[in-house]
Amino acid sequence: MTLLEGEMIVNLHLLRTITYIIVIIGALNLGLLGLFDIDIVALVFGEMSFLSRTIYNLIGLSALLSLFIEFYFSKKRTRYVT
């Protein structure tokens, strides 16, 4: 592994951590919405304001990034195992 590959993996780990945090916040918000009809994002930033829509989009993008990052790391693990 070269230094550049190691640096890229460190950056991916940081991105992975950030996306997990955002996805967890989104999941908790959806859980509260489903259980108690409380939308924390709408309460804090306004009902479908620009900022709340941006946060919803960020949550969705983070979920997609999490899928791609997990796929990347699973490919890396299987490459070294086999």
Backbone as numpy.savetxt, mean C-alpha at the origin, in Angstrom:
# Nx Ny Nz CAx CAy CAz Cx Cy Cz
25.24 -10.34 -6.07 24.39 -9.17 -6.07 25.29 -7.93 -6.07
25.02 -7.03 -6.99 25.81 -5.81 -7.06 25.27 -4.78 -6.07
26.02 -3.71 -5.90 25.61 -2.65 -4.99 24.32 -2.01 -5.46
24.15 -1.85 -6.76 22.94 -1.25 -7.31 21.72 -2.12 -7.03
21.86 -3.43 -7.18 20.75 -4.34 -6.87 20.39 -4.28 -5.40
21.38 -4.22 -4.53 21.13 -4.12 -3.10 20.42 -2.84 -2.75
20.81 -1.74 -3.39 20.17 -0.45 -3.15 18.72 -0.48 -3.63
18.47 -1.14 -4.77 17.12 -1.24 -5.29 16.24 -2.06 -4.35
16.79 -3.12 -3.78 16.02 -3.95 -2.86 15.70 -3.17 -1.59
16.64 -2.36 -1.10 16.37 -1.52 0.07 15.25 -0.54 -0.23
15.28 0.08 -1.42 14.23 0.99 -1.81 12.89 0.28 -1.94
12.90 -0.95 -2.46 11.66 -1.72 -2.56 11.12 -2.09 -1.18
12.00 -2.38 -0.24 11.55 -2.67 1.12 10.90 -1.44 1.75
11.46 -0.28 1.51 10.87 0.95 2.02 9.51 1.20 1.37
9.44 1.03 0.06 8.17 1.20 -0.65 7.16 0.17 -0.17
7.61 -1.05 0.07 6.74 -2.11 0.57 6.15 -1.74 1.94
6.98 -1.20 2.83 6.52 -0.79 4.15 5.50 0.34 4.06
5.79 1.33 3.23 4.88 2.46 3.07 3.54 2.01 2.50
3.58 1.16 1.47 2.31 0.71 0.88 1.52 -0.15 1.86
2.20 -0.97 2.66 1.47 -1.75 3.67 0.77 -0.86 4.67
1.44 0.19 5.12 0.82 1.10 6.08 -0.41 1.77 5.47
-0.30 2.23 4.23 -1.43 2.88 3.58 -2.58 1.90 3.35
-2.26 0.67 2.95 -3.30 -0.33 2.73 -3.99 -0.69 4.04
-3.25 -0.78 5.12 -3.84 -1.08 6.42 -4.77 0.05 6.86
-4.35 1.29 6.65 -5.22 2.43 6.98 -6.50 2.36 6.15
-6.38 2.05 4.87 -7.56 1.92 4.01 -8.45 0.77 4.44
-7.86 -0.34 4.84 -8.65 -1.49 5.29 -9.38 -1.17 6.59
-8.71 -0.48 7.50 -9.37 -0.08 8.75 -10.52 0.89 8.47
-10.31 1.80 7.54 -11.37 2.73 7.17 -12.56 1.98 6.58
-12.29 1.02 5.70 -13.40 0.23 5.12 -14.09 -0.63 6.17
-13.33 -1.15 7.12 -13.93 -1.92 8.20 -14.86 -1.07 9.06
-14.41 0.13 9.39 -15.27 1.04 10.16 -16.50 1.45 9.35
-16.31 1.63 8.07 -17.44 1.99 7.21 -18.46 0.86 7.14
-17.98 -0.36 7.03 -18.90 -1.50 6.96 -19.59 -1.81 8.27
-18.86 -1.71 9.37 -19.42 -2.06 10.67 -20.27 -0.96 11.29
-19.78 0.26 11.24 -20.42 1.35 11.98 -20.87 2.51 11.11
-20.72 2.39 9.79 -21.08 3.45 8.85 -20.33 4.75 9.17
-19.06 4.62 9.53 -18.21 5.77 9.82 -17.06 5.77 8.80
-16.99 6.83 8.02 -15.91 6.98 7.05 -14.94 8.03 7.60
-13.82 7.57 8.15 -12.86 8.45 8.79 -12.25 9.44 7.78
-11.96 8.98 6.58 -11.37 9.87 5.58 -12.34 11.00 5.24
-13.61 10.67 5.08 -14.61 11.70 4.77 -14.82 12.64 5.96
-14.73 12.10 7.17 -14.88 12.96 8.35 -13.74 13.96 8.47
-12.54 13.50 8.18 -11.37 14.36 8.35 -11.21 15.33 7.18
-11.39 14.86 5.96 -11.07 15.68 4.79 -12.29 16.17 4.02
-13.48 15.78 4.42 -14.69 16.22 3.72 -15.21 15.15 2.78
-16.52 15.17 2.62 -17.21 14.19 1.78 -16.82 14.38 0.31
-16.08 13.46 -0.24 -15.63 13.44 -1.63 -14.99 14.75 -2.07
-14.21 15.34 -1.17 -13.42 16.52 -1.55 -12.23 16.05 -2.37
-11.49 17.01 -2.90 -10.32 16.65 -3.70 -9.32 15.85 -2.87
-9.14 16.27 -1.63 -8.17 15.60 -0.76 -8.62 14.18 -0.40
-9.89 14.00 -0.11 -10.36 12.65 0.22 -10.30 11.73 -0.99
-10.62 12.25 -2.18 -10.50 11.42 -3.38 -9.04 11.06 -3.65
-8.14 12.00 -3.37 -6.71 11.73 -3.53 -6.28 10.61 -2.58
-6.76 10.64 -1.35 -6.41 9.60 -0.38 -6.98 8.25 -0.80
-8.23 8.24 -1.29 -8.80 6.98 -1.78 -7.99 6.43 -2.94
-7.57 7.31 -3.85 -6.74 6.87 -4.98 -5.38 6.36 -4.51
-4.82 7.02 -3.51 -3.54 6.59 -2.95 -3.65 5.21 -2.31
-4.76 4.94 -1.65 -4.99 3.62 -1.05 -5.09 2.55 -2.13
-5.83 2.84 -3.19 -5.95 1.88 -4.29 -4.62 1.64 -4.99
-3.87 2.70 -5.22 -2.56 2.57 -5.85 -1.61 1.78 -4.97
-1.68 2.02 -3.67 -0.83 1.27 -2.73 -1.17 -0.21 -2.75
-2.44 -0.54 -2.87 -2.83 -1.95 -2.94 -2.25 -2.61 -4.19
-2.33 -1.90 -5.32 -1.76 -2.45 -6.55 -0.24 -2.59 -6.45
0.41 -1.58 -5.90 1.85 -1.67 -5.72 2.24 -2.81 -4.80
1.45 -3.03 -3.76 1.73 -4.15 -2.84 1.68 -5.48 -3.58
0.70 -5.63 -4.46 0.62 -6.87 -5.24 1.85 -7.06 -6.12
2.26 -6.00 -6.82 3.42 -6.10 -7.70 4.70 -6.35 -6.92
4.86 -5.68 -5.79 6.06 -5.85 -4.98 6.12 -7.27 -4.42
5.00 -7.79 -3.94 4.98 -9.16 -3.44 5.30 -10.15 -4.55
4.79 -9.91 -5.74 5.10 -10.78 -6.87 6.59 -10.73 -7.17
7.19 -9.54 -7.12 8.62 -9.39 -7.38 9.44 -10.14 -6.35
9.10 -9.98 -5.05 9.88 -10.65 -4.01 9.66 -12.16 -4.03
8.49 -12.62 -4.40 8.27 -14.06 -4.48 9.09 -14.65 -5.62
9.22 -13.93 -6.71 10.07 -14.38 -7.82 11.53 -14.43 -7.39
11.97 -13.42 -6.62 13.35 -13.39 -6.14 13.62 -14.57 -5.21
12.67 -14.87 -4.31 12.86 -15.97 -3.38 12.93 -17.30 -4.10
12.06 -17.51 -5.08 12.07 -18.80 -5.78 13.30 -18.95 -6.65
13.86 -17.82 -7.12 15.06 -17.89 -7.93 16.24 -18.41 -7.11
16.34 -17.99 -5.85 17.47 -18.42 -5.01 17.24 -19.79 -4.39
16.00 -20.20 -4.24 15.70 -21.49 -3.62 15.95 -22.63 -4.58
15.54 -22.47 -5.85 15.66 -23.56 -6.82 17.04 -23.72 -7.36
